[in-house]
Amino acid sequence: MVQTGPATPTPPLNSRYRWYVVWLLFVVYVLNFVDRQILIILMEPIRLEFGFSDRQLGLLGGLAFALLYSTLGIPIARLADRSNRVNIISISIFVWSLATVLTGFARTFGHLLLARVAVGIGEAGCSPPAYSLLADYFERDKRTTAFSIYSMGIYGGVFVGFLVGAFVAEHWGWRAAFFVVGAPGLLMALVVKFTLREPPRGLADGRAPQAEAPPVREVIGSLAGKQTFRHLALAAALHAFVGYGVNGFHPSFLIRTHGFTVGEVGVVLSIVAAVSGVGGTWLGGYLADRFTNLWKDVRWQLWVPGIATLINVPLALMAYTWPDRTVVVGLLFVSLIFGVMYLGPTFATIQRLVSSRERAMGAALLLLVINLVGLGLGPWLVGVVSDLMNQWYLGGGAGAVTAKAAGLRAALVIMVCVNVWSFAHYMLAARTLERDSRLEEDR
């Protein structure tokens, strides 16, 4: 059980320590996504060993993880709003890292499914308390940049997972890859426990926090009553639906359609993730803060991710349909920059809509919507559509290998068009952001 205790004294906000906090949490998030995404680069060797369908791969890569990751985030966030957030993060790191190591021992689909569920249980305790901590360490005019640095961990994790996972899998097998990427988290749990300090609630805002965190029902009602939250949650969920869906099948797409090996895919996608993913995530936060402060208009917090999401669509469509594999990699590189710019502004915006005692819960509620729709349904639906299109191409006389490649390509093309819908909701959310932010300040 996580103990509640007095907050450890925190250095002033102008000290270097808060930058240590954000970069430490970035490393934690890297490990989080290494353990979450390692399955993606290993899908093809796992499929070949067990004979899984794309539908089963989509279930392992999305729904199995997302169900408990999303739903457990709510009670854990409630605990984080009332007790020590550092302890929660430390315990969570240990749990998901151990579950990742155990994945390497799986012998059946059921074993893999249970292992992914266990990883989801552990990782549910990472982001809600981390966002809450960062909101207490950084003022509003720097918060989006800080959130973007933390969110860069997603693509730092993809980089490490793809590169290390592919290298280890090619030399020692896919099981060894799970052992290698899971073990470092056991040490990181201790680093977080003994070096990360719990700040006073509301520190960066200069406001005394509420004595107690409000009931969950009250937080849900307050957020649901804000038009900004409703549109923002739908915009982010649709974006994640596309992102998790297509990114989860990029290795399989490159292998089936353009003849890449697992090792080549690991190198290519790790570089794309490291440069475009990390750079685009940082750029989204930087531009949102820069434009908001320059023009004194808070709507830029949502205009930036909305416009970037729309630009991503034609670039991704060309990437999935271009015949030359070198050009395809270049298009994936550029499209990802715009595809990830939504992360920092989206999660920073939710902190404008809640009080200091609701920060973890607000982040958890947004993650609940994003992950159930995006992570839970995105990869699974791509797999379903891919299998259906595969059967259609087979019925038209295509060979099995050609049908597999064409079916997946069609699924990716259909999926990415959903980002136009996401763009529309970002624009609608921006219209009421200033009003709803002021309502929270006055509450």
N, C-alpha and C positions, 0 to 999 in steps of 0.2 A: 504494500500500500504506500502511496506517495504521501509523505508527511507535510503538513502545513507548518511553516515556521516564519520567523521574521526575515525580512529581506536583508541580504548582505549589503553593506554600504557600497554605493556605486560612485565611481569617479564623476566629476562634472561632465556635462554634455559636450564641452569643447575639448575634452581630452581625447587621446588616441585610443582609449580603451573601447569606445563604441565601434570604432572601425575594426578592432580585433573581433568584436562580437559578430559583426556582419560577415566578416570573412571566415570566421570559425563556422558560423551557421551555413555559409556557402559550401564549405567542405563537407559538413554533415549532409547537406542536400545532394552533393555529388554522390556520396555513398548511398544515399536513399535511392537515387535514380540508377546507379550502377546495379544495385540489387533488384530494382524493379524492372529495368529494361534489358538485363542480361539475357532474358528469355528470347527477345526479339532476334538477336544475332544468331541464336542457337536453334531457331525454329526449324530450319531445313534439316540439320542432322538429327534433331529429335523426331521430326516427321518421318524421316527415312528409317530410323530404328524402330519406331512404334507403329508406323503406318497410319498416322493420324490424317484426318481431312482438314481442309482450311477452316471449316466450322469449329472443329475441336481446338485448333490452334488459336482461333479468335477467342474462344471461351477461356483458354488458359492465359492468353495475353491481355484479356480485358475483364470480363465479367467476374471470373473467379477471384481476382484481386480486388476489383472495385466494390463488390457488395459489402464486405466487412470493412474495407478501408474507408468507405464513405459513411456508413451508418455508425461505426464505432467512433468516428471523428466527433460526433455530437456529445456523447457523455464524456469523452476525454477533454473536449474543449470546455465543457462545463466545469470539470475538475481544474483545468488550467486557469480559468477565470477566478477560481477561488483559492488555489494553492500554488505550490512551487512549480513553476514551468520548467526550470532547469532539470529537476528530477524526472519529470515526465519525459522530456526529450532524451535523457540519458538511458532510461529504462527502455524506451521505444527502440533506440539504436541497437541495444543488445538483443532484443527480441527479433527484429527483422533480419539482423545479421546471422543469428543462429539458424533461423528458418531458411535463409539462403544456402547456408552450408548443407543443411539437411536435404535440400532439393537435389543435390548431387547423388543422393542414395536412392532416388525414386526408381521403381521398377514397373509401374503401371500408370495408366492415365489417372487413376484415382489418387495414387501417391503424389503425382505432380500437382493435381488439383488441390489437395490438402496443403501441400507445401506453399503454393501460391496464396492460398487463403491465409496461412500463417504469416507470410510476408506482409500481406495487407493489414493484418491485425497490428503488427508492430509499427508499420509506417503510418498508421492512423494517428499516432501520437507525436508526429514530427511538426508538420506545417502549422496547424492552428496555434500552438504555443509559441512557435518561432515567429510567426507574424505578429503576435501579441507583444513579444519581447522587443522586436524591432520598432514597433510603433511607440513603445515607451522610451526607446533610446534615441529616436530621430524625430525632429520637428517636421511639421507638414511640408515645408518647402524643400526638404531633403528626403522625405520619406519614400517617394516613388523611386528615386535612384537607389536607395538602400534596398527596397524590395526587389528591384531589378537585379542587383548584385546577388541577392539570395537566390532569386529565380534562375540566374545563370547556372546554378548548380544542376538544373535539369539537363542542360546540354553538356556541362562538364561531365555529368554522370553517363550520358549517352556516349561521349567521346571515350571515356575510360572503359565503359562496358563493351562497346563495339571493338575497340582496339585490343584490349586484354582478352576479352571473351573469344574473339576470332583467333588470336594467336595461340592461346592455350588450347582451344578446341582442335585446331589443326594439328598440334603437336602431341597433346595428351588426351584429347577427347572432351566432349561437352560436359561431362560430369566434373572433371577437374576444374573447369571454368567457374562453376558455382562455388567450389571450395576456395579458389583463389580470391574471388571478389567478395565473398562473405566474411572472411576472417578479419580484415582490417577494422571492420565496424565494432568488433568486440573491444578493441583498444580505444577507439574513438569514444565509446560510451564513457570510459574513465576520464578522458581528456575533458569532455563536456562537463561531467560531474564536478571536477575539481578546479576548473578554470573559468567557467561561465557564471557570472553573477546575476542574481535575480534583482532587477531594478524595482523601485517603488512604482506603483500603478499611476499612470498619468504624468510621469516625470517630464517627458518632452513637451507636453502641453502646458505645464505649469499650473495644473489644476488638481485639486484633491479628488481622489476617486470616491465612488460610492462606497459606503461601508461594506456592503455585500453585493455580490453579483445578482442581478435580477433573475427571476425564474425563466427557464428556457422558453416557456410559452409566451412570456412577455417579450423576449428578444425576437422570437419568430414573428409575433404579431406586429412589433414595431417595424421590422425590416420588410415584412410582406406588405405593410401599409405604405411603403415608399415606392413610388413609381420608378425611381431610378434603380432601386435594387431589383425590381422585377425584370426590367429590360436588361440590366447588366448581367444578371444571372443567366438569362436566356441567351444573350450574346456570347458570353463566355462558354456556356455549355455547348452551344452549336459549334463554336470555334474548336473546343476540345474534342468534340465528336469527330470533326474533320481531322484534327491534328493527330489524335491517338489512333484513329482508324487508318489513315494513310501511312503515318510513320511506322506503325507496327508491321506493315507489309513492304516497306521499302527494300529491305534485304532480299526478300523473296522475289520482288519485282525485278531487281537488278540481276539476280541469279537466273530467273526463268526467261526474262525477255532479252537481256543483253549478254548473257553468258559469263557473268562474273563468278568467281569462286568465292567460298565463304571468307577466305583470307583477304581477297581483294575488296569485297564488300566491307569488311571490318575496317580496313585502312581508309577507303573512300568516305564512308559514312562517319567515321570518327573525325576525320578532318573537316567535313562539312559541319558536323555538330560543334566542334571546337571553335571554328571561325564564325560561321553563319549563326549557329544557335546561340553561343555565348555572346557574340558581338551584337546580334539583333536584339537579344533580350536586354542587354545594357542600353542599347540605342533607344529602345522604346521608353525606358524609364527616364533617360537623360532628356530626350526631346519633350516628353510630357511635362517634366519639371521646368525645363528651359522655356517652353512656350507659355506655360501657365504663369510663370513668374514674369516673363517679358511683357506679355500682353494683359496681365492681371485678369485672366479669364480661365476659370477652373474647368470649363468645358474641354479645354485641350487635353485634360487627363483621359477623356474618352474619345475625342476626335482622333488623336494619334493612333490608338489601337484600331479604331474603326477603319480609317483610311488605309492603314497598313494591311488589314485583313482583306480589303477589297483588291488591293494591288496584287496580293498573293495568288488570286484565282487564275488569271490568264497565264502567269508564269508557271504555275503547277500544271495546268492543262497542257502546255507545250512540253513540259518535262515528261509527262506520261505518254505522249504521242509521238515525240521526235524519234526518228530511227537511229541516229548516230549516238552511240553511248557516251562519247566524250562531251557532246553538247548536252545530253541528258544530265550528266553530273553537274555541269555548269549551271543549268537551269534549276536543278535542285538546290544548289548552293545559294543562288540569288533569291529564289522563292522562299527559302527558309528564313532569311533575314526578315522579311516582312511577315512571315507566318508566326514568328515568336514575339513580336513587339508588343503584343497584348498583355503579356504576363505581369510585368511590374505595375503598370497603370491600373489593371483590373483589381489586383489585390490591395493596392494602396487606396483605391477609391472606396473599397468596402470599409476601411478604417475611418473614413469621413462620415460614415452613416451610423456608427455605433459609439457608445461611450467606452471609457478605459476599462470598465469591468465587463465589457461584452466583446472585446476584441478577438479573443480566441474563438468564441461562439460565432461571431459574424463570419470569420474566415472559414470555420467548419461548415457553416450552412452553405456558403458559396461553393466550397469544395464538394459538399454533398451533391449539389445539383450538377456541378461540372463533371464529377467522376461517375455518377450513375449514368448520366446521359453520354458523356464523352468517353471515358475509359471503359465503362461497362458495356455500352452498346456499339461504340465506334469500331473497334477491331472485330467484334463478333459479326456486325452487319457487313463489313467488308468481306469477311470470310463467307457469309451466307450468299451475298451477291456474286462473289467470285465462283463459288461452287455452282450456282444456278447458270451463270454465263458459260462456265466450263461445259456444262451439259448441253447448252444451246449450241455451242461451237462444235461439240462432238456430233450432235445431231445433224449439223450442216456438212459433215464429212471431214472436219479437221482432225489431225492426229492428236494423240493424247498430250504430247509435250506442247504442241502449238496451242491447243485448247486451254491448257493450264495457264500459259502466259497471257493469252488474249482475254480470258475470263478475269484474271486479276487486274489487267490494265483497264478493262471496262469498269470494274468496281471502283478503282481509284479515280477515274474520270468523273463518274457519277457523284462520288463522295465529296470531292473538292468544291463542287458547285454550291454546296450548302453554306459556304463562307459568305456568299452574297446575302443570305438571310441573316447571318451573324452581324455583318456590317450595318444592316438596317437597324438592328436593336442597339448597337453602340450609339448610333446617331440619335435614336429616341431617348436613350438613357442620358445623354449629354444635355438634352433640353431641360431636364428637371434636376440636374445635379446640384446646382448652386442653391436652389430652394430647399432641397432635402438636406443638404449639408448644414445650412443655417438652422433648420429645425432641430438638428441634433445638437448644435452648439448651444441653442437656447434651452434645451431640455434640462 
